[in-house]
Amino acid sequence: MPTRSASLLAPEVVSRLGTIDFIARALVEGFLVGLHRSPYHGFSVEFAEYRQYLPGESSSNVDWRVFAKTDRHYVRLYHEETNLRARILLDISASMAATPEPGRISKLDYGRLLAAALAYLFIKQSDAVGLVTFDTQPREVIPPRGSRRQLHHVLRVLSQAEAGERTRVGHVLDSMADRMRRRGLICVISDLIDEPDEVLRGLKHFRHRKHEVLVFHVLDPREIDLDLKHEARFLDPEGELAPIKAQPWHMRESYQARVREWRERLGRECRLHRIDFVPLSTETPYDRALMSYMAKRSLMH
């Protein structure tokens, strides 16, 4: 990915661009322009017809079974429609709105913009997209549709999404898996701050229902490295624990080890169940997050 694209898609730049619909369009169109090769090529699964292979073109679409029967090279052509049903599940719990240092983009704002970009990308690809915002329970549920009006509806809900209550990620994922019976792509955007066993149970439930599952695990960089220079007062954004004063440098090494162990366990369990797990920092340029989605999308066809 070109450096210019990465800098333009940096969260601190993107967050100043304007309304969420403008941001989503700018993110996706800038991302697509930056690609060396279109990721859409070959995504379709509905066969259309054969045509004769032309010398010099890629042989990736040559039908070798036809060649074995006819001793001639023919290329398979496909319709462009994908008929994918995608649902974006965005965590809007109180922990998502918290920022360890002033001036940083919150996980919630990062997640809202990432969700908006994904919705725009789905619609641009002629897929159906839906949205669920949740904290302890689903707050807004928009069933998947593929129209431009649907995109505006999703973007409007995202622009109005505010931090809610405490986190029950695992419970919500588990209950939504029961409700979403028609197979599709599930995109979860969350800090996953909940009991790991409960989170993994919910994600596995989606896989049991034969959904493709993509998890964007979003954390603030200070939640990962605890790189704070002064004595700090740690607050529970969801109000369950009492404030604690501490000197971060005395606990940084053990803290980093615990966070690393937590994320590695989530990633390992997801891989075992063919769930795509994408760890992200709110400093990560959006093009990297979008590229992670495109890599997952290309493996589905």
C-alpha positions in Angstrom: 0.0 0.0 0.0 1.5 3.4 -1.0 2.7 5.6 1.9 0.5 8.5 0.7 -2.6 6.3 1.0 -1.6 5.2 4.5 -1.1 8.7 5.7 -4.4 10.0 4.3 -6.2 7.1 6.0 -4.6 7.7 9.4 -7.3 7.9 12.0 -6.2 11.3 13.3 -6.5 12.7 9.7 -9.8 10.9 8.9 -11.5 12.0 12.0 -11.3 15.6 10.9 -12.7 15.1 7.4 -16.3 15.9 8.1 -19.6 13.9 8.1 -19.6 10.2 8.4 -21.0 9.6 4.9 -18.3 11.8 3.3 -15.7 10.0 5.4 -16.9 6.5 4.4 -16.8 7.5 0.7 -13.4 9.1 1.0 -12.0 6.1 2.9 -13.2 3.5 0.4 -12.5 5.4 -2.8 -9.0 6.4 -1.5 -8.4 2.8 -0.5 -9.5 1.4 -3.8 -7.4 3.9 -5.8 -4.3 2.8 -3.7 -4.7 -0.9 -4.6 -2.2 -2.2 -7.2 -4.8 -4.8 -8.3 -8.5 -4.7 -7.9 -9.5 -7.1 -5.1 -13.0 -7.6 -6.7 -11.6 -9.6 -9.7 -12.8 -13.2 -9.4 -15.1 -12.7 -6.4 -18.3 -13.7 -8.2 -19.4 -17.3 -8.0 -22.1 -17.5 -10.6 -20.8 -18.9 -13.9 -21.8 -17.0 -17.0 -20.1 -18.5 -20.1 -16.8 -19.6 -21.7 -14.6 -17.6 -24.1 -11.4 -18.6 -25.8 -8.2 -17.9 -24.0 -6.1 -14.9 -25.4 -2.3 -15.3 -25.5 -0.6 -13.2 -22.9 -3.5 -13.0 -20.3 -3.4 -14.6 -16.9 -4.1 -18.4 -17.0 -5.8 -18.3 -13.5 -9.3 -18.6 -15.0 -8.5 -21.3 -17.6 -10.8 -24.3 -17.2 -8.3 -27.2 -17.3 -11.0 -29.8 -17.4 -12.3 -28.4 -20.6 -8.7 -28.3 -21.9 -8.3 -32.0 -21.0 -11.4 -32.8 -23.1 -10.9 -30.5 -26.1 -7.2 -29.7 -26.1 -8.2 -26.0 -26.3 -7.8 -23.2 -23.7 -11.1 -21.6 -22.6 -11.6 -19.1 -19.8 -14.5 -19.1 -17.4 -16.5 -15.9 -17.1 -18.7 -14.9 -14.2 -21.5 -12.6 -13.4 -20.5 -9.6 -11.3 -23.2 -10.0 -8.6 -22.0 -11.6 -5.4 -25.3 -11.8 -3.4 -23.3 -11.7 -0.1 -25.3 -10.8 3.0 -23.1 -9.0 5.5 -23.9 -7.9 9.0 -21.8 -5.5 11.0 -21.9 -5.8 14.7 -20.6 -2.7 16.4 -19.9 -2.6 20.2 -21.0 0.8 21.6 -20.5 -0.1 25.3 -19.0 2.5 27.7 -15.5 0.9 27.4 -15.4 1.7 23.7 -15.7 5.4 24.3 -12.9 5.6 26.9 -9.5 7.0 26.0 -6.5 6.7 28.3 -5.0 10.0 27.0 -6.8 13.1 25.8 -6.7 13.9 22.2 -6.8 10.3 20.9 -9.6 9.0 18.8 -11.8 6.7 20.9 -12.3 3.0 20.0 -16.0 3.9 19.4 -15.2 6.6 16.9 -12.7 4.4 15.2 -15.2 1.5 15.1 -18.0 3.8 13.8 -15.8 5.0 10.9 -14.5 1.5 10.2 -18.1 0.2 10.1 -19.2 3.1 7.8 -16.3 2.3 5.4 -17.2 -1.4 5.4 -20.9 -0.6 4.7 -19.9 1.7 1.8 -17.6 -1.0 0.5 -20.4 -3.7 0.7 -22.9 -1.5 -1.2 -20.3 -0.6 -3.8 -19.7 -4.3 -4.3 -23.5 -4.8 -4.7 -23.7 -6.8 -1.5 -26.5 -6.5 1.1 -25.4 -5.0 4.4 -27.0 -4.8 7.8 -26.0 -3.3 11.2 -26.3 -4.1 14.8 -25.2 -1.8 17.6 -25.0 -3.3 21.1 -23.8 -3.0 24.6 -25.5 -5.3 27.2 -28.1 -6.0 24.5 -28.8 -5.1 20.8 -29.7 -1.4 20.6 -30.3 -0.9 16.8 -30.9 -3.8 14.4 -31.0 -3.1 10.7 -31.6 -6.2 8.5 -29.3 -6.6 5.5 -30.3 -4.9 2.2 -28.4 -3.8 -0.8 -29.8 -0.4 -1.8 -28.3 3.1 -1.6 -31.1 4.0 0.8 -29.9 1.2 3.1 -26.4 2.7 3.1 -27.8 6.1 4.1 -29.8 4.4 6.9 -26.7 2.6 8.2 -24.6 5.7 8.1 -27.3 7.7 9.9 -27.5 5.2 12.7 -23.7 5.1 13.0 -23.4 8.9 13.1 -25.9 9.0 16.0 -24.5 6.0 17.9 -23.4 7.0 21.4 -21.7 5.0 24.2 -24.1 2.8 26.1 -23.9 0.7 29.2 -21.7 -2.1 30.5 -20.3 -4.8 28.2 -21.9 -8.1 27.5 -20.2 -9.0 24.3 -20.4 -12.8 24.6 -24.1 -12.8 25.6 -25.0 -10.5 22.7 -23.1 -12.5 20.1 -24.6 -15.7 21.4 -28.2 -14.3 21.2 -27.7 -12.7 17.8 -26.3 -16.0 16.4 -29.7 -17.5 17.4 -31.6 -14.8 15.5 -29.4 -14.7 12.3 -30.3 -18.0 10.7 -29.6 -17.1 7.1 -25.9 -17.6 6.3 -23.7 -14.6 5.6 -20.6 -12.7 6.7 -20.6 -11.4 10.3 -18.2 -8.5 11.0 -17.7 -7.9 14.7 -16.0 -4.6 15.7 -15.3 -4.5 19.5 -12.6 -4.3 22.2 -14.0 -7.7 23.4 -13.6 -6.6 27.0 -15.6 -9.4 28.5 -15.0 -12.9 29.8 -13.0 -14.6 27.0 -14.9 -17.9 27.3 -18.2 -16.0 26.8 -16.8 -14.1 23.8 -15.4 -17.2 22.1 -18.7 -19.1 22.8 -20.6 -16.4 20.9 -18.2 -16.3 18.0 -18.2 -20.1 17.7 -22.0 -20.0 17.7 -21.9 -18.0 14.5 -19.6 -20.6 13.0 -21.9 -23.4 14.1 -24.6 -21.5 12.1 -22.3 -21.7 9.1 -21.6 -17.9 9.0 -18.2 -16.5 7.9 -16.9 -14.5 10.8 -14.5 -11.6 10.8 -13.5 -10.0 14.1 -11.8 -6.5 14.3 -10.4 -6.4 17.8 -9.9 -2.7 18.5 -7.8 -1.4 21.4 -6.2 2.0 22.2 -2.4 1.7 22.0 -2.1 2.6 25.7 -4.3 -0.4 26.5 -1.8 -2.5 24.7 1.6 -1.1 26.0 0.6 1.0 29.1 3.2 3.5 27.9 2.3 6.3 30.4 5.0 8.6 31.7 3.3 9.8 34.9 1.5 8.4 37.9 -2.1 7.7 36.7 -5.5 7.2 38.2 -7.2 4.3 36.5 -11.0 4.4 36.1 -13.4 1.7 35.1 -15.5 3.3 32.3 -18.3 0.9 33.1 -18.4 1.8 36.8 -18.0 -1.6 38.3 -14.5 -1.2 39.9 -13.2 1.5 42.2 -10.6 3.9 40.9 -6.9 2.9 41.4 -3.8 5.1 41.5 -0.6 3.5 40.2 2.8 4.1 38.7 2.5 2.5 35.3 6.2 1.8 34.9 6.1 -0.6 37.9 3.4 -2.8 36.4 4.1 -2.3 32.6 5.9 -5.5 31.9 3.5 -7.8 33.7 0.5 -5.9 32.2 1.9 -6.2 28.7 2.4 -9.9 29.2 -1.3 -10.3 30.3 -2.6 -8.4 27.4 -0.4 -10.3 25.0 -1.6 -13.6 26.5 -5.3 -12.5 26.2 -5.0 -11.4 22.6 -3.0 -14.5 21.6 -5.6 -16.8 23.1 -8.4 -15.0 21.3 -6.5 -15.2 18.0 -5.5 -18.9 18.5 -9.1 -20.0 19.3 -10.5 -18.0 16.4 -8.0 -19.6 14.0 -9.0 -23.1 15.2 -12.6 -22.4 14.3 -11.8 -20.6 11.0 -12.7 -17.2 12.4 -10.6 -14.3 10.9 -9.2 -12.4 13.9 -7.7 -8.9 13.1 -6.0 -7.2 16.1 -6.1 -3.4 15.6 -4.9 -0.3 17.4 -6.7 3.0 17.0 -3.5 4.2 15.5 -3.8 1.7 12.7 -4.6 3.4 9.3 -7.9 2.3 8.0 -6.5 1.0 4.8 -4.8 -1.8 6.7 -8.1 -2.7 8.3 -9.9 -2.6 4.9 -7.1 -4.8 3.4 -7.6 -7.3 6.1 -11.3 -7.5 5.2 -10.5 -7.8 1.5 -8.1 -10.7 2.2 -10.8 -12.5 4.1 -13.4 -11.7 1.4 -11.2 -13.1 -1.3 -10.8 -16.4 0.5 -14.6 -16.9 0.6 -14.8 -17.5 -3.2 
